[in-house]
Amino acid sequence: MTAAANIVIALVALLHAYFLVLEMFLWDKPYGMRTFKLTPEFAAASKGLAANQGLYNGFLAAGLVWGLAMGAAGIDVKVFFLACVIVAGLFGGATVNRKILFVQAIPGIIALALLLAS
């Protein structure tokens, strides 16, 4: 079960690295605007906020990778960062777009459940 947990945790980390790229570098580009359904005006006006949000997603990814790199000793680090992912996903799903629940919170919940079961 530990291997399955670590694989899902790695996938959650990769998702957050992808979010970092989308929000920090592609927010006002055609792909980013299409992904988030943004107008060019809104993308330009909110670019700084999105970059800040992307940076936080990068911190989540880095924390999960740090926990994975620690091996068995990293369980507390993985639990903490997965909890952060889940809370962010629940908050985003409640305040921004319900899709965030499925893209961020549910993968985090699955990873945490697998981790705690191992």
C-alpha angles and dihedrals in degrees: 000000000000092000091051090049092050092048092052091045089052089051091051089050090050090050090054092047087053090050088052091055093045095049101036102038111013102038095106096031122096094258093049094045090049092047094051096031093238131163116231089246094053092044091053093046094048100037094108093049091048092050090053091050090048090053090055090051087053090054090053091051092047092050092052092048089048090053091048091049090055091060116202091351090062098068094108091049091050092048092050096049093042088052089052090050091050095048091047090049093049092047093046091047091051098043109027116019132343089225088074088070090063098038099044115008100043095050088048091050092049091049092048092048091051091047094050092045093054 
